[in-house]
Amino acid sequence: MNFHPSRAAGLDRLEAFLPHTGADYARTRNHDHGTGRSNVSQLSPWLHAGLLSEREVLERTLDAHSRADADKFVSEVFWRVYFKGYLEQRPTIWRVFCEARSDALAALSENAGRAKAYAEATEGRTGIPAFDHWACELIETGYLHNHARMWFASIWIFTLKLDWTLGADFFLRHLMDGDAASNTLSWRWVAGLHTKGKTYQARASNIEQYTAEHPKGPLAADGLSDEAEALEEEQEHQRRDLDLPETKPGSPLDDRYALLLHDEAAHHAPLCLPHAPALVIGAARPDARSPEPVGDRARAFAHGAVESGVADARQAFDCAGTVWTDEGELVQLLESRDVTQIVTGHIPTGWTRDVLQPKLTSLPDDIAVTQLLPDLHRLTWPHARAGFFRVKKEIDCVLGGIGVAEG
Ligand SMILES: Cc1cc2nc3c(=O)[nH]c(=O)nc-3n(C[C@H](O)[C@H](O)[C@H](O)COP(=O)(O)OP(=O)(O)OC[C@H]3O[C@@H](n4cnc5c(N)ncnc54)[C@H](O)[C@@H]3O)c2cc1C
């Protein structure tokens, strides 16, 4: 599988996988065949980076299959949108995760036994063959199958009894698709914190069954804990009202506006801009994912996505392009090009907002910043208040609302 960080490569992967987004996907998606897999799309790095939009994935899927045949694949894409909307309404989950992760990292340096167990887990040396295999696969490839992510998180929490925030951090640092919402909330789901009290328990027989076609043979995981008691937390994460950015700019854009491309909105195509920007600015910040070192695959994909996004925008709009690094002064960059407005894809809760928002809010008042949110998210997020079932019930209504239909 070639994970090239460009929109063209993402579109190629989408077209190649389209024949499998129907009944095939529902039947086979839970099997992890190893790195030669072809039963899941592996589109998540492109979706996370905003090189592809959820809308176009859904549109092409329903061009190729009936709504009924594509139900499972469509639902999975909506899980991504659901998690984004849920975290947006409960941003304290991200803040508390970051604080707990800092505490857990500090605790490692004070406890040699815990530090050893953490090193063994993240270096694939626990002695549980399946777990060790996935730890190495994650570091080497920057991707893991969904079922492997579930098993891995469950073993991390309930068998190895390591802090869940350190496991979530390990994923964030190495997954090319590492996403503050899907990752944090999935780890919380496994731990029994998302659906309170309901945990996910990995079982050796289930792992063996669903990895039967693995090139190394079924993966073994003897000695897993038979108990998966839900974790508890003190903090209640109150829901806050959504304050949604527009899908299209509310007022005409300045003639000389700058398009800002970032880790989660690295391409202009999904933004449907009304006219060309004067300048395109690339701001990739993968190292902000964690205080610990970020993996090569994840970092290279994020930088490559923004670089290819800048190159595509320069070509499409015949405009200037530049890179804004963390040390660089944005205001000088804008002034040197006579730019007074920035337009960017939505900057979601997570490290992308943590690192970019303070810089944007400290710009002089005469520089306007306009964020754009896809209509799919605008229509889905109000339903992402509690469990996924509310979103699931609204999928057809949302698809109708954005003009995506089968056939
Ligand atoms: C512990 C854990 C951590 C995870 N961390 C992340 C993460 O950091 N980033 C991330 O994008 N996904 C995460 N997921 C969700 C899911 O595992 C991946 O989205 C999926 O495996 C990506 O592979 P794919 O593109 O081949 O998916 P496919 O099965 O082909 O699905 C198509 C698309 O639907 C979306 N999707 C599928 N399953 C899920 C799901 N369970 N939750 C949310 N969206 C889904 C993805 O955007 C995916 O690209 C995590 C799941 C678990 C259990």
The ligand as a Gaussian input file, in Angstrom:
#p B3LYP/6-31G(d) Opt

LIG

0 1
 C       -8.229000       2.627000      19.836000
 C       -8.599000       3.219000      18.493000
 C       -7.944000       4.336000      18.033000
 C       -8.307000       4.919000      16.806000
 N       -7.646000       6.045000      16.368000
 C       -8.013000       6.637000      15.223000
 C       -7.349000       7.807000      14.755000
 O       -6.454000       8.342000      15.400000
 N       -7.752000       8.333000      13.555000
 C       -8.744000       7.780000      12.820000
 O       -9.051000       8.288000      11.726000
 N       -9.401000       6.691000      13.250000
 C       -9.071000       6.097000      14.412000
 N       -9.725000       4.967000      14.832000
 C      -10.896000       4.501000      14.070000
 C      -10.588000       3.448000      12.983000
 O       -9.819000       2.413000      13.527000
 C       -9.888000       4.016000      11.767000
 O      -10.563000       5.162000      11.287000
 C       -9.837000       3.007000      10.617000
 O       -9.235000       1.820000      11.058000
 C       -9.066000       3.590000       9.451000
 O       -8.803000       2.614000       8.496000
 P       -9.532000       2.602000       7.095000
 O       -9.403000       3.925000       6.441000
 O       -9.014000       1.419000       6.368000
 O      -11.057000       2.385000       7.521000
 P      -12.299000       1.795000       6.721000
 O      -12.767000       0.602000       7.476000
 O      -12.030000       1.623000       5.288000
 O      -13.408000       2.935000       6.936000
 C      -13.538000       4.057000       6.057000
 C      -13.380000       5.341000       6.846000
 O      -14.370000       5.448000       7.859000
 C      -13.827000       6.042000       9.043000
 N      -13.865000       5.065000      10.133000
 C      -13.884000       3.718000      10.021000
 N      -13.997000       3.136000      11.233000
 C      -14.047000       4.142000      12.126000
 C      -14.170000       4.198000      13.541000
 N      -14.285000       3.102000      14.283000
 N      -14.142000       5.410000      14.141000
 C      -14.052000       6.549000      13.408000
 N      -13.972000       6.557000      12.076000
 C      -13.955000       5.380000      11.430000
 C      -12.381000       6.398000       8.718000
 O      -12.316000       7.743000       8.332000
 C      -12.059000       5.452000       7.582000
 O      -11.050000       5.942000       6.740000
 C       -9.373000       4.357000      16.047000
 C      -10.018000       3.211000      16.528000
 C       -9.638000       2.652000      17.730000
 C      -10.364000       1.421000      18.212000

